[in-house]
Amino acid sequence: MRIALLLPSAYGMRGDVRATLNLANALAERHEVEVISVRRQKEKPFFPVGPRVVMRSVVDARPGVRHLLPRGQVRTEVALWRVLRGLRCDVLVTTRPGLGVQAARHAPRELLKLAREWARPAVPAPVRRFYPRLDAVVAATEAGQEEWGRLLDDGPAVRFVQDALPGGPWPRSRMDNRIVAAGGRWVAAKGYDRLIRAFAIVADKRPDWQLRLYGGGPEERRLRALAQELDLHNHVYFMGTTPDLAGEFAKASIVANPSRGDDQAMTVLEAMGCGVPVVAYEGARAPAEFVATGYNGVLVPESGADEELFAAALLALIDDERRRRSLAAGALDTATRHAAAEVAGQWEKLIADLR
């Protein structure tokens, strides 16, 4: 079977890119898989791509590449239409509402067209108009499935298939390092500011523990200033970006997810794949769907004192190694259900049901 996966860019450091490339690598074990990146900004993707996956870009935006036409939105859209109309695959999977709309309008009718979705569309009108031409919407969370079902009450079928972890073997935490880790884009919605404030409470009581932050983004300067203001220069470390976040999580004994409303849970799943329990907020949408208090981590209620509660949850795990190790076992069990081969099999079954 020939499967194409369409992304805005396969070269960025985002959870949806990571999940899509994980899926592509797994499907390529049994199928012809092509990843189409609307824009290419770098020589190679940030995340690993297997040798069986074919990479193609619609517009090459790398510095130094000559262009016959000026770069811009109109040029990109015209080039994308041409690519979509010329597709010769059996299945097309899009990964953003805007791309789903373009696929519905321009991809050949005989293709099975699936829209992979994580978040509700910012502009729902085009989705309501054109998504009925698709064969299905595939949500990454059960909450997302419900939301998309309400949005497309008379549209295509809305199914649920979880995100895939990278193919194993996964690195395993020894659970003996005094490290709390967190990873992702440093943007306001991810809540790293309140994690730093919570860790100030932790550092005051357990100064031998440290917080390692992996990622990058527009909030970096503000977050560094906050850590300095709270005198956490020996406790909070800004580690930068890494294509091997799982390897870094395996050095930790706790992973924190301070998101305010994340629609993706790749960092949560990667932590669990390393056997590390996760502390997250109850209102964090996707992370809260995978973290179960007392089984693989701790969900913290959101309130006026949520930073104090988050700090208390971290301290409770820091002070109870036996509980940490018990939660780590549950985390590993959870991760097994998200293994790449398992998730690829769910996609294959979904495709077979729709064809």
TORKOL-4160 file (C-alpha; in steps of 0.2 Angstrom, whole numbers, padded with zeros to 4 digits, m for minus):
355
<pt num="1" X="0000" Y="0000" Z="0000"/>
<pt num="2" X="0006" Y="0018" Z="m0004"/>
<pt num="3" X="0004" Y="0030" Z="0010"/>
<pt num="4" X="0008" Y="0049" Z="0009"/>
<pt num="5" X="0008" Y="0060" Z="0025"/>
<pt num="6" X="0007" Y="0078" Z="0022"/>
<pt num="7" X="0014" Y="0091" Z="0035"/>
<pt num="8" X="0017" Y="0110" Z="0035"/>
<pt num="9" X="0035" Y="0106" Z="0039"/>
<pt num="10" X="0043" Y="0090" Z="0043"/>
<pt num="11" X="0059" Y="0099" Z="0049"/>
<pt num="12" X="0052" Y="0108" Z="0065"/>
<pt num="13" X="0053" Y="0103" Z="0083"/>
<pt num="14" X="0035" Y="0100" Z="0087"/>
<pt num="15" X="0026" Y="0086" Z="0095"/>
<pt num="16" X="0014" Y="0083" Z="0080"/>
<pt num="17" X="0030" Y="0082" Z="0068"/>
<pt num="18" X="0037" Y="0069" Z="0080"/>
<pt num="19" X="0021" Y="0059" Z="0081"/>
<pt num="20" X="0019" Y="0059" Z="0062"/>
<pt num="21" X="0037" Y="0054" Z="0058"/>
<pt num="22" X="0036" Y="0040" Z="0071"/>
<pt num="23" X="0020" Y="0034" Z="0062"/>
<pt num="24" X="0029" Y="0035" Z="0045"/>
<pt num="25" X="0044" Y="0025" Z="0051"/>
<pt num="26" X="0032" Y="0011" Z="0058"/>
<pt num="27" X="0021" Y="0011" Z="0043"/>
<pt num="28" X="0037" Y="0010" Z="0031"/>
<pt num="29" X="0041" Y="m0007" Z="0038"/>
<pt num="30" X="0026" Y="m0014" Z="0028"/>
<pt num="31" X="0021" Y="m0001" Z="0015"/>
<pt num="32" X="0028" Y="0012" Z="0003"/>
<pt num="33" X="0028" Y="0028" Z="0014"/>
<pt num="34" X="0031" Y="0046" Z="0008"/>
<pt num="35" X="0032" Y="0061" Z="0019"/>
<pt num="36" X="0028" Y="0077" Z="0010"/>
<pt num="37" X="0033" Y="0093" Z="0018"/>
<pt num="38" X="0025" Y="0109" Z="0012"/>
<pt num="39" X="0041" Y="0119" Z="0016"/>
<pt num="40" X="0059" Y="0113" Z="0019"/>
<pt num="41" X="0069" Y="0125" Z="0029"/>
<pt num="42" X="0084" Y="0113" Z="0034"/>
<pt num="43" X="0095" Y="0100" Z="0026"/>
<pt num="44" X="0087" Y="0086" Z="0037"/>
<pt num="45" X="0073" Y="0084" Z="0049"/>
<pt num="46" X="0075" Y="0087" Z="0067"/>
<pt num="47" X="0068" Y="0070" Z="0072"/>
<pt num="48" X="0074" Y="0054" Z="0065"/>
<pt num="49" X="0067" Y="0047" Z="0048"/>
<pt num="50" X="0070" Y="0029" Z="0043"/>
<pt num="51" X="0079" Y="0024" Z="0027"/>
<pt num="52" X="0063" Y="0017" Z="0020"/>
<pt num="53" X="0053" Y="0033" Z="0021"/>
<pt num="54" X="0054" Y="0044" Z="0006"/>
<pt num="55" X="0055" Y="0063" Z="0009"/>
<pt num="56" X="0048" Y="0076" Z="m0003"/>
<pt num="57" X="0045" Y="0095" Z="m0001"/>
<pt num="58" X="0033" Y="0106" Z="m0010"/>
<pt num="59" X="0044" Y="0122" Z="m0008"/>
<pt num="60" X="0062" Y="0122" Z="m0004"/>
<pt num="61" X="0065" Y="0137" Z="0008"/>
<pt num="62" X="0083" Y="0133" Z="0013"/>
<pt num="63" X="0095" Y="0147" Z="0013"/>
<pt num="64" X="0105" Y="0149" Z="m0003"/>
<pt num="65" X="0092" Y="0139" Z="m0014"/>
<pt num="66" X="0088" Y="0148" Z="m0030"/>
<pt num="67" X="0070" Y="0151" Z="m0034"/>
<pt num="68" X="0062" Y="0154" Z="m0051"/>
<pt num="69" X="0048" Y="0162" Z="m0043"/>
<pt num="70" X="0047" Y="0173" Z="m0027"/>
<pt num="71" X="0044" Y="0164" Z="m0011"/>
<pt num="72" X="0027" Y="0168" Z="m0003"/>
<pt num="73" X="0010" Y="0161" Z="0002"/>
<pt num="74" X="0002" Y="0161" Z="m0016"/>
<pt num="75" X="0017" Y="0152" Z="m0024"/>
<pt num="76" X="0017" Y="0139" Z="m0010"/>
<pt num="77" X="m0002" Y="0136" Z="m0012"/>
<pt num="78" X="m0001" Y="0134" Z="m0031"/>
<pt num="79" X="0014" Y="0122" Z="m0029"/>
<pt num="80" X="0004" Y="0112" Z="m0016"/>
<pt num="81" X="m0011" Y="0111" Z="m0027"/>
<pt num="82" X="0000" Y="0104" Z="m0041"/>
<pt num="83" X="0007" Y="0091" Z="m0029"/>
<pt num="84" X="m0010" Y="0086" Z="m0023"/>
<pt num="85" X="m0017" Y="0084" Z="m0040"/>
<pt num="86" X="m0003" Y="0073" Z="m0045"/>
<pt num="87" X="m0003" Y="0061" Z="m0031"/>
<pt num="88" X="m0002" Y="0042" Z="m0036"/>
<pt num="89" X="m0004" Y="0035" Z="m0018"/>
<pt num="90" X="m0018" Y="0025" Z="m0011"/>
<pt num="91" X="m0020" Y="0034" Z="0006"/>
<pt num="92" X="m0016" Y="0052" Z="0010"/>
<pt num="93" X="m0015" Y="0058" Z="0028"/>
<pt num="94" X="m0015" Y="0077" Z="0032"/>
<pt num="95" X="m0009" Y="0084" Z="0048"/>
<pt num="96" X="m0017" Y="0101" Z="0049"/>
<pt num="97" X="m0035" Y="0108" Z="0046"/>
<pt num="98" X="m0028" Y="0119" Z="0032"/>
<pt num="99" X="m0020" Y="0105" Z="0023"/>
<pt num="100" X="m0035" Y="0094" Z="0026"/>
<pt num="101" X="m0046" Y="0108" Z="0017"/>
<pt num="102" X="m0033" Y="0108" Z="0002"/>
<pt num="103" X="m0033" Y="0089" Z="0001"/>
<pt num="104" X="m0052" Y="0089" Z="0001"/>
<pt num="105" X="m0052" Y="0102" Z="m0013"/>
<pt num="106" X="m0038" Y="0096" Z="m0024"/>
<pt num="107" X="m0032" Y="0078" Z="m0021"/>
<pt num="108" X="m0039" Y="0064" Z="m0033"/>
<pt num="109" X="m0056" Y="0057" Z="m0028"/>
<pt num="110" X="m0050" Y="0039" Z="m0029"/>
<pt num="111" X="m0038" Y="0042" Z="m0014"/>
<pt num="112" X="m0043" Y="0038" Z="0003"/>
<pt num="113" X="m0041" Y="0055" Z="0012"/>
<pt num="114" X="m0039" Y="0055" Z="0031"/>
<pt num="115" X="m0036" Y="0071" Z="0042"/>
<pt num="116" X="m0025" Y="0068" Z="0057"/>
<pt num="117" X="m0030" Y="0081" Z="0070"/>
<pt num="118" X="m0024" Y="0086" Z="0087"/>
<pt num="119" X="m0033" Y="0103" Z="0090"/>
<pt num="120" X="m0049" Y="0111" Z="0086"/>
<pt num="121" X="m0047" Y="0122" Z="0070"/>
<pt num="122" X="m0045" Y="0140" Z="0073"/>
<pt num="123" X="m0056" Y="0144" Z="0058"/>
<pt num="124" X="m0070" Y="0131" Z="0058"/>
<pt num="125" X="m0080" Y="0137" Z="0043"/>
<pt num="126" X="m0069" Y="0130" Z="0029"/>
<pt num="127" X="m0067" Y="0114" Z="0039"/>
<pt num="128" X="m0086" Y="0112" Z="0040"/>
<pt num="129" X="m0088" Y="0116" Z="0021"/>
<pt num="130" X="m0074" Y="0104" Z="0014"/>
<pt num="131" X="m0071" Y="0090" Z="0027"/>
<pt num="132" X="m0087" Y="0081" Z="0021"/>
<pt num="133" X="m0076" Y="0076" Z="0006"/>
<pt num="134" X="m0064" Y="0067" Z="0016"/>
<pt num="135" X="m0066" Y="0049" Z="0021"/>
<pt num="136" X="m0062" Y="0051" Z="0040"/>
<pt num="137" X="m0055" Y="0063" Z="0053"/>
<pt num="138" X="m0043" Y="0053" Z="0065"/>
<pt num="139" X="m0041" Y="0062" Z="0082"/>
<pt num="140" X="m0026" Y="0059" Z="0093"/>
<pt num="141" X="m0036" Y="0059" Z="0109"/>
<pt num="142" X="m0053" Y="0054" Z="0115"/>
<pt num="143" X="m0057" Y="0072" Z="0119"/>
<pt num="144" X="m0052" Y="0077" Z="0102"/>
<pt num="145" X="m0063" Y="0064" Z="0094"/>
<pt num="146" X="m0078" Y="0071" Z="0104"/>
<pt num="147" X="m0074" Y="0089" Z="0099"/>
<pt num="148" X="m0072" Y="0085" Z="0081"/>
<pt num="149" X="m0088" Y="0074" Z="0081"/>
<pt num="150" X="m0098" Y="0089" Z="0087"/>
<pt num="151" X="m0090" Y="0101" Z="0074"/>
<pt num="152" X="m0093" Y="0089" Z="0060"/>
<pt num="153" X="m0110" Y="0082" Z="0065"/>
<pt num="154" X="m0115" Y="0078" Z="0047"/>
<pt num="155" X="m0097" Y="0076" Z="0041"/>
<pt num="156" X="m0085" Y="0061" Z="0039"/>
<pt num="157" X="m0083" Y="0048" Z="0052"/>
<pt num="158" X="m0072" Y="0054" Z="0067"/>
<pt num="159" X="m0061" Y="0040" Z="0074"/>
<pt num="160" X="m0048" Y="0039" Z="0087"/>
<pt num="161" X="m0030" Y="0033" Z="0086"/>
<pt num="162" X="m0017" Y="0037" Z="0098"/>
<pt num="163" X="0000" Y="0044" Z="0094"/>
<pt num="164" X="0015" Y="0033" Z="0091"/>
<pt num="165" X="0031" Y="0032" Z="0101"/>
<pt num="166" X="0047" Y="0030" Z="0092"/>
<pt num="167" X="0052" Y="0012" Z="0088"/>
<pt num="168" X="0061" Y="0003" Z="0102"/>
<pt num="169" X="0071" Y="m0001" Z="0112"/>
<pt num="170" X="0068" Y="0014" Z="0123"/>
<pt num="171" X="0081" Y="0020" Z="0135"/>
<pt num="172" X="0076" Y="0016" Z="0153"/>
<pt num="173" X="0078" Y="0027" Z="0168"/>
<pt num="174" X="0087" Y="0020" Z="0183"/>
<pt num="175" X="0076" Y="0031" Z="0194"/>
<pt num="176" X="0091" Y="0036" Z="0205"/>
<pt num="177" X="0096" Y="0053" Z="0198"/>
<pt num="178" X="0089" Y="0068" Z="0208"/>
<pt num="179" X="0082" Y="0076" Z="0192"/>
<pt num="180" X="0065" Y="0083" Z="0187"/>
<pt num="181" X="0064" Y="0085" Z="0168"/>
<pt num="182" X="0052" Y="0094" Z="0156"/>
<pt num="183" X="0053" Y="0096" Z="0137"/>
<pt num="184" X="0044" Y="0105" Z="0123"/>
<pt num="185" X="0042" Y="0122" Z="0115"/>
<pt num="186" X="0045" Y="0137" Z="0127"/>
<pt num="187" X="0029" Y="0146" Z="0123"/>
<pt num="188" X="0017" Y="0154" Z="0136"/>
<pt num="189" X="0004" Y="0140" Z="0134"/>
<pt num="190" X="0016" Y="0127" Z="0140"/>
<pt num="191" X="0017" Y="0134" Z="0157"/>
<pt num="192" X="0035" Y="0133" Z="0160"/>
<pt num="193" X="0034" Y="0149" Z="0171"/>
<pt num="194" X="0023" Y="0141" Z="0184"/>
<pt num="195" X="0034" Y="0125" Z="0184"/>
<pt num="196" X="0049" Y="0136" Z="0188"/>
<pt num="197" X="0039" Y="0145" Z="0202"/>
<pt num="198" X="0034" Y="0128" Z="0208"/>
<pt num="199" X="0052" Y="0122" Z="0208"/>
<pt num="200" X="0058" Y="0136" Z="0218"/>
<pt num="201" X="0047" Y="0129" Z="0232"/>
<pt num="202" X="0055" Y="0112" Z="0229"/>
<pt num="203" X="0073" Y="0118" Z="0228"/>
<pt num="204" X="0070" Y="0127" Z="0245"/>
<pt num="205" X="0066" Y="0110" Z="0253"/>
<pt num="206" X="0076" Y="0098" Z="0243"/>
<pt num="207" X="0091" Y="0108" Z="0236"/>
<pt num="208" X="0100" Y="0093" Z="0230"/>
<pt num="209" X="0087" Y="0091" Z="0216"/>
<pt num="210" X="0088" Y="0100" Z="0200"/>
<pt num="211" X="0076" Y="0104" Z="0186"/>
<pt num="212" X="0081" Y="0102" Z="0168"/>
<pt num="213" X="0072" Y="0111" Z="0154"/>
<pt num="214" X="0073" Y="0104" Z="0136"/>
<pt num="215" X="0067" Y="0114" Z="0121"/>
<pt num="216" X="0068" Y="0132" Z="0115"/>
<pt num="217" X="0056" Y="0146" Z="0109"/>
<pt num="218" X="0051" Y="0164" Z="0111"/>
<pt num="219" X="0049" Y="0163" Z="0130"/>
<pt num="220" X="0067" Y="0158" Z="0134"/>
<pt num="221" X="0073" Y="0175" Z="0139"/>
<pt num="222" X="0058" Y="0178" Z="0151"/>
<pt num="223" X="0060" Y="0161" Z="0158"/>
<pt num="224" X="0079" Y="0163" Z="0161"/>
<pt num="225" X="0075" Y="0180" Z="0169"/>
<pt num="226" X="0062" Y="0172" Z="0181"/>
<pt num="227" X="0074" Y="0158" Z="0186"/>
<pt num="228" X="0087" Y="0172" Z="0190"/>
<pt num="229" X="0075" Y="0182" Z="0199"/>
<pt num="230" X="0070" Y="0167" Z="0210"/>
<pt num="231" X="0089" Y="0163" Z="0213"/>
<pt num="232" X="0088" Y="0146" Z="0205"/>
<pt num="233" X="0104" Y="0147" Z="0194"/>
<pt num="234" X="0110" Y="0131" Z="0203"/>
<pt num="235" X="0094" Y="0122" Z="0202"/>
<pt num="236" X="0086" Y="0126" Z="0185"/>
<pt num="237" X="0096" Y="0121" Z="0170"/>
<pt num="238" X="0091" Y="0127" Z="0152"/>
<pt num="239" X="0097" Y="0112" Z="0142"/>
<pt num="240" X="0092" Y="0118" Z="0124"/>
<pt num="241" X="0085" Y="0107" Z="0110"/>
<pt num="242" X="0088" Y="0089" Z="0107"/>
<pt num="243" X="0082" Y="0076" Z="0094"/>
<pt num="244" X="0084" Y="0063" Z="0108"/>
<pt num="245" X="0072" Y="0069" Z="0121"/>
<pt num="246" X="0068" Y="0051" Z="0127"/>
<pt num="247" X="0087" Y="0049" Z="0130"/>
<pt num="248" X="0087" Y="0064" Z="0141"/>
<pt num="249" X="0071" Y="0059" Z="0150"/>
<pt num="250" X="0079" Y="0043" Z="0155"/>
<pt num="251" X="0092" Y="0052" Z="0165"/>
<pt num="252" X="0077" Y="0059" Z="0176"/>
<pt num="253" X="0067" Y="0052" Z="0190"/>
<pt num="254" X="0052" Y="0063" Z="0187"/>
<pt num="255" X="0045" Y="0072" Z="0172"/>
<pt num="256" X="0034" Y="0087" Z="0174"/>
<pt num="257" X="0021" Y="0093" Z="0161"/>
<pt num="258" X="0015" Y="0111" Z="0167"/>
<pt num="259" X="0005" Y="0114" Z="0151"/>
<pt num="260" X="m0011" Y="0125" Z="0153"/>
<pt num="261" X="m0021" Y="0116" Z="0139"/>
<pt num="262" X="m0010" Y="0105" Z="0128"/>
<pt num="263" X="m0018" Y="0096" Z="0113"/>
<pt num="264" X="m0003" Y="0085" Z="0112"/>
<pt num="265" X="0005" Y="0072" Z="0123"/>
<pt num="266" X="0021" Y="0066" Z="0115"/>
<pt num="267" X="0032" Y="0072" Z="0129"/>
<pt num="268" X="0021" Y="0063" Z="0141"/>
<pt num="269" X="0022" Y="0047" Z="0131"/>
<pt num="270" X="0041" Y="0048" Z="0129"/>
<pt num="271" X="0043" Y="0050" Z="0147"/>
<pt num="272" X="0033" Y="0035" Z="0151"/>
<pt num="273" X="0042" Y="0025" Z="0137"/>
<pt num="274" X="0058" Y="0028" Z="0148"/>
<pt num="275" X="0049" Y="0022" Z="0164"/>
<pt num="276" X="0048" Y="0039" Z="0172"/>
<pt num="277" X="0032" Y="0045" Z="0181"/>
<pt num="278" X="0024" Y="0061" Z="0175"/>
<pt num="279" X="0016" Y="0075" Z="0185"/>
<pt num="280" X="0004" Y="0086" Z="0176"/>
<pt num="281" X="m0011" Y="0097" Z="0178"/>
<pt num="282" X="m0029" Y="0090" Z="0177"/>
<pt num="283" X="m0034" Y="0103" Z="0165"/>
<pt num="284" X="m0020" Y="0099" Z="0153"/>
<pt num="285" X="m0031" Y="0091" Z="0140"/>
<pt num="286" X="m0020" Y="0078" Z="0131"/>
<pt num="287" X="m0008" Y="0075" Z="0145"/>
<pt num="288" X="m0022" Y="0073" Z="0157"/>
<pt num="289" X="m0029" Y="0059" Z="0146"/>
<pt num="290" X="m0014" Y="0048" Z="0148"/>
<pt num="291" X="m0008" Y="0052" Z="0166"/>
<pt num="292" X="m0018" Y="0042" Z="0179"/>
<pt num="293" X="m0014" Y="0047" Z="0197"/>
<pt num="294" X="m0008" Y="0032" Z="0207"/>
<pt num="295" X="m0004" Y="0022" Z="0192"/>
<pt num="296" X="0009" Y="0031" Z="0180"/>
<pt num="297" X="0010" Y="0048" Z="0188"/>
<pt num="298" X="0001" Y="0062" Z="0197"/>
<pt num="299" X="m0013" Y="0074" Z="0191"/>
<pt num="300" X="m0013" Y="0090" Z="0200"/>
<pt num="301" X="m0029" Y="0100" Z="0202"/>
<pt num="302" X="m0029" Y="0118" Z="0195"/>
<pt num="303" X="m0033" Y="0131" Z="0208"/>
<pt num="304" X="m0028" Y="0148" Z="0214"/>
<pt num="305" X="m0013" Y="0139" Z="0222"/>
<pt num="306" X="m0009" Y="0127" Z="0208"/>
<pt num="307" X="0010" Y="0131" Z="0209"/>
<pt num="308" X="0010" Y="0126" Z="0227"/>
<pt num="309" X="0000" Y="0110" Z="0224"/>
<pt num="310" X="0012" Y="0106" Z="0209"/>
<pt num="311" X="0027" Y="0108" Z="0221"/>
<pt num="312" X="0019" Y="0097" Z="0234"/>
<pt num="313" X="0016" Y="0083" Z="0221"/>
<pt num="314" X="0034" Y="0084" Z="0216"/>
<pt num="315" X="0040" Y="0084" Z="0234"/>
<pt num="316" X="0029" Y="0069" Z="0238"/>
<pt num="317" X="0037" Y="0059" Z="0224"/>
<pt num="318" X="0055" Y="0065" Z="0228"/>
<pt num="319" X="0052" Y="0059" Z="0246"/>
<pt num="320" X="0045" Y="0042" Z="0241"/>
<pt num="321" X="0057" Y="0032" Z="0230"/>
<pt num="322" X="0046" Y="0017" Z="0232"/>
<pt num="323" X="0031" Y="0026" Z="0225"/>
<pt num="324" X="0041" Y="0033" Z="0211"/>
<pt num="325" X="0046" Y="0016" Z="0206"/>
<pt num="326" X="0029" Y="0009" Z="0207"/>
<pt num="327" X="0022" Y="0023" Z="0196"/>
<pt num="328" X="0037" Y="0020" Z="0184"/>
<pt num="329" X="0031" Y="0002" Z="0181"/>
<pt num="330" X="0013" Y="0009" Z="0177"/>
<pt num="331" X="0021" Y="0021" Z="0165"/>
<pt num="332" X="0030" Y="0008" Z="0156"/>
<pt num="333" X="0014" Y="m0002" Z="0154"/>
<pt num="334" X="0005" Y="0013" Z="0147"/>
<pt num="335" X="0019" Y="0016" Z="0135"/>
<pt num="336" X="0018" Y="m0002" Z="0128"/>
<pt num="337" X="0001" Y="0002" Z="0121"/>
<pt num="338" X="0008" Y="0017" Z="0112"/>
<pt num="339" X="0022" Y="0007" Z="0103"/>
<pt num="340" X="0025" Y="0012" Z="0085"/>
<pt num="341" X="0021" Y="m0006" Z="0079"/>
<pt num="342" X="0005" Y="m0006" Z="0089"/>
<pt num="343" X="m0001" Y="0011" Z="0083"/>
<pt num="344" X="0003" Y="0007" Z="0065"/>
<pt num="345" X="m0008" Y="m0009" Z="0066"/>
<pt num="346" X="m0022" Y="0002" Z="0072"/>
<pt num="347" X="m0020" Y="0014" Z="0057"/>
<pt num="348" X="m0019" Y="m0001" Z="0045"/>
<pt num="349" X="m0036" Y="m0008" Z="0052"/>
<pt num="350" X="m0044" Y="0009" Z="0051"/>
<pt num="351" X="m0038" Y="0010" Z="0033"/>
<pt num="352" X="m0045" Y="m0007" Z="0029"/>
<pt num="353" X="m0062" Y="m0003" Z="0037"/>
<pt num="354" X="m0063" Y="0013" Z="0026"/>
<pt num="355" X="m0058" Y="0006" Z="0009"/>
